[in-house]
């Protein structure tokens, strides 16, 4: 096989590889990806805050109901005519009143704590909402810029792909398949020359048997990095 053909193919393909690499490493693409992830995190956070809000709301209604019950009992005590009660009954009511007062005080503190938690939750929710909106807007902007970069690169990519397709016809199918397999793994260059007794790609030393095979056939697949090695 003429190594010049596959080298010509690789030289042209290097332009496409660089173009694809620049798109993979595009700053706007990375920003869009990060903002998309940030938006997802903010959205998940919103769901958790919503669940927490439901829990606090449930606690509030339970406390409110308990307060109403305790308050009603207290009102019933105040409504009684103490003059018509015995000393034992009055003492009993006084103890009950003290107990109810304690319960009401506890519930009032619970209300205060609930209010504090609700305010903190609302603040957290607003921050999360703003973070989501900012990430969403930044994602849209970065994606727009990256899409433009992709569209701008498309004509050149198509031109290179067309030329590569034409060159393929003069190269052995097995070599092209091996080349494309490595290329798909972003290994580049795929075809390298022998460097001393080593692969010109990964720099691993070839065995005596492989060196002999390379000299006989002109090309060899590296056992380590799977690049195509040739003799100059």
C-alpha positions as CSV (number, residue, x, y, z in Angstrom):
1,X,0.0,0.0,0.0
2,X,1.3,3.5,-0.7
3,X,1.6,5.2,2.6
4,X,1.6,8.6,0.9
5,X,-2.2,8.2,0.3
6,X,-3.1,7.7,3.9
7,X,-0.7,10.4,4.9
8,X,-2.3,12.8,2.5
9,X,-5.7,11.7,3.9
10,X,-4.4,12.4,7.5
11,X,-3.0,15.8,6.5
12,X,-6.4,16.9,5.2
13,X,-8.2,15.2,8.2
14,X,-6.0,17.2,10.6
15,X,-7.8,20.4,9.5
16,X,-11.1,18.7,10.3
17,X,-9.8,17.4,13.6
18,X,-8.6,20.9,14.7
19,X,-12.0,22.3,13.7
20,X,-13.9,19.7,15.6
21,X,-11.5,20.1,18.6
22,X,-12.1,23.9,18.7
23,X,-15.8,23.3,18.8
24,X,-15.5,20.7,21.5
25,X,-13.4,23.1,23.6
26,X,-15.5,26.2,22.7
27,X,-15.9,28.4,25.8
28,X,-19.5,29.2,25.0
29,X,-20.3,25.5,24.8
30,X,-18.7,24.9,28.2
31,X,-20.6,27.8,29.7
32,X,-23.9,26.6,28.2
33,X,-23.2,23.2,29.7
34,X,-22.4,24.6,33.1
35,X,-25.5,26.9,33.1
36,X,-27.7,24.0,32.1
37,X,-26.3,22.1,35.0
38,X,-26.8,25.1,37.3
39,X,-30.4,25.5,36.2
40,X,-31.0,21.8,36.9
41,X,-29.5,22.1,40.4
42,X,-31.6,25.2,41.1
43,X,-34.8,23.5,39.8
44,X,-34.1,20.5,42.1
45,X,-33.5,22.8,44.9
46,X,-36.8,24.5,44.3
47,X,-38.6,21.2,44.4
48,X,-37.0,20.4,47.8
49,X,-37.9,23.9,49.1
50,X,-41.5,23.4,48.0
51,X,-41.6,20.1,49.9
52,X,-40.2,21.9,53.0
53,X,-42.8,24.6,52.6
54,X,-45.6,22.0,52.6
55,X,-44.1,20.5,55.8
56,X,-43.9,23.9,57.5
57,X,-47.5,24.7,56.4
58,X,-48.6,21.4,57.9
59,X,-46.8,22.2,61.2
60,X,-48.4,25.7,61.2
61,X,-52.0,24.3,60.8
62,X,-51.4,21.7,63.5
63,X,-50.0,24.3,65.9
64,X,-52.9,26.6,65.0
65,X,-55.5,23.9,65.8
66,X,-53.8,23.0,69.0
67,X,-53.7,26.7,70.0
68,X,-57.4,27.0,69.3
69,X,-58.2,23.9,71.4
70,X,-56.1,25.2,74.4
71,X,-57.6,28.7,74.0
72,X,-61.1,27.3,74.1
73,X,-60.4,25.4,77.2
74,X,-58.9,28.5,78.8
75,X,-62.0,30.5,77.8
76,X,-64.2,27.9,79.3
77,X,-62.4,28.3,82.6
78,X,-62.8,32.1,82.7
79,X,-66.5,31.6,81.9
80,X,-67.1,29.6,85.0
81,X,-68.7,31.3,88.1
82,X,-66.0,30.6,90.7
83,X,-68.4,31.6,93.5
84,X,-70.5,28.5,92.8
85,X,-67.5,26.2,92.9
86,X,-66.0,24.4,95.9
87,X,-62.4,25.1,97.0
88,X,-61.3,21.8,95.5
89,X,-62.9,22.6,92.2
90,X,-61.3,26.1,92.1
91,X,-57.9,24.6,92.9
92,X,-58.3,22.1,90.2
93,X,-59.3,24.8,87.7
94,X,-56.3,26.9,88.7
95,X,-53.9,24.0,88.1
96,X,-55.6,23.4,84.7
97,X,-55.3,27.1,83.9
98,X,-51.6,27.0,84.7
99,X,-51.1,24.0,82.5
100,X,-53.1,25.6,79.6
101,X,-51.0,28.8,80.0
102,X,-47.9,26.8,79.7
103,X,-49.2,25.0,76.6
104,X,-50.2,28.3,75.0
105,X,-46.7,29.7,75.7
106,X,-45.1,26.7,74.1
107,X,-47.3,27.1,71.0
108,X,-46.6,30.8,70.8
109,X,-42.9,30.0,70.7
110,X,-43.6,27.4,68.1
111,X,-45.4,30.0,66.0
112,X,-42.4,32.4,66.3
113,X,-40.0,29.6,65.2
114,X,-42.3,28.6,62.3
115,X,-42.4,32.2,61.2
116,X,-38.6,32.4,61.3
117,X,-38.2,29.2,59.3
118,X,-40.8,30.4,56.8
119,X,-39.0,33.7,56.3
120,X,-35.7,31.8,55.8
121,X,-37.3,29.4,53.4
122,X,-38.8,32.3,51.4
123,X,-35.4,34.0,51.2
124,X,-33.8,30.7,50.1
125,X,-36.6,30.2,47.5
126,X,-36.1,33.7,46.1
127,X,-32.3,33.2,45.8
128,X,-32.9,29.8,44.1
129,X,-35.4,31.3,41.7
130,X,-33.0,34.1,40.8
131,X,-30.2,31.6,40.3
132,X,-32.4,29.5,38.0
133,X,-33.4,32.6,36.0
134,X,-29.8,33.8,35.6
135,X,-28.6,30.3,34.6
136,X,-31.5,30.0,32.1
137,X,-30.7,33.4,30.5
138,X,-26.9,32.7,30.4
139,X,-27.5,29.3,28.9
140,X,-29.7,30.7,26.1
141,X,-27.0,33.4,25.4
142,X,-24.1,30.9,25.4
143,X,-26.0,28.4,23.3
144,X,-26.8,31.0,20.8
145,X,-23.2,31.9,20.4
146,X,-22.1,28.3,20.2
147,X,-24.8,27.5,17.6
148,X,-23.4,30.4,15.5
149,X,-19.9,29.0,15.8
150,X,-21.2,25.6,14.7
151,X,-23.1,27.0,11.8
152,X,-20.1,29.1,10.7
153,X,-17.9,26.0,10.8
154,X,-20.4,23.8,8.9
155,X,-19.4,24.8,5.3
156,X,-15.7,24.1,6.0
157,X,-16.5,20.8,7.7
158,X,-18.7,19.7,4.7
159,X,-15.9,20.7,2.3
160,X,-13.3,18.7,4.2
161,X,-15.6,15.7,4.6
162,X,-16.3,15.7,0.8
163,X,-12.5,15.8,0.0
164,X,-11.8,13.0,2.5
165,X,-14.6,10.9,1.1
166,X,-12.9,11.2,-2.4
167,X,-9.5,10.3,-1.0
168,X,-10.9,7.2,0.7
169,X,-11.5,5.5,-2.6
170,X,-7.8,5.1,-3.2
171,X,-7.0,3.6,0.2
172,X,-7.5,0.0,1.4
173,X,-10.8,-0.5,3.3
174,X,-9.1,-2.2,6.2
175,X,-6.7,0.7,6.7
176,X,-9.5,3.3,6.5
177,X,-11.6,1.3,9.0
178,X,-8.7,1.0,11.4
179,X,-8.0,4.8,10.9
180,X,-11.6,5.8,11.6
181,X,-11.8,3.6,14.6
182,X,-8.9,5.4,16.3
183,X,-10.1,8.7,15.0
184,X,-13.5,8.2,16.6
185,X,-11.6,7.9,19.9
186,X,-10.0,11.3,19.3
187,X,-6.6,9.7,18.9
188,X,-4.6,12.0,16.6
189,X,-2.5,11.6,14.6
190,X,-3.6,8.1,13.8
191,X,-0.7,7.4,11.4
192,X,2.8,7.9,12.8
193,X,6.3,7.0,11.7
194,X,8.6,4.7,13.5
195,X,10.8,6.7,16.0
196,X,13.9,4.6,16.5
197,X,12.4,1.3,17.6
198,X,9.4,3.0,19.2
199,X,5.9,4.0,18.1
200,X,5.9,7.6,17.0
201,X,2.7,8.1,18.9
202,X,2.9,6.6,22.4
203,X,6.7,6.1,22.3
204,X,6.4,2.5,23.5
205,X,9.2,0.2,22.2
206,X,8.2,-2.4,19.6
207,X,9.2,-6.0,20.0
208,X,11.7,-7.6,17.6
209,X,8.9,-9.5,16.0
210,X,6.9,-6.4,15.3
211,X,9.9,-4.6,14.0
212,X,10.4,-7.4,11.5
213,X,6.8,-7.4,10.5
214,X,6.8,-3.6,10.0
215,X,9.9,-3.9,7.7
216,X,8.2,-6.7,5.7
217,X,4.8,-5.1,5.4
218,X,5.5,-1.4,5.6
219,X,2.9,-0.7,8.2
220,X,1.9,-2.0,11.6
221,X,-0.7,-1.4,14.2
222,X,0.8,-0.5,17.6
223,X,-0.1,-3.0,20.3
224,X,-0.3,-0.2,22.9
225,X,-2.0,2.8,21.4
226,X,-3.4,1.1,18.2
227,X,-2.0,3.8,15.9
228,X,-0.8,2.9,12.5
229,X,3.0,2.9,12.3
230,X,4.9,3.2,9.0
231,X,8.5,3.2,8.0
232,X,9.8,6.4,6.4
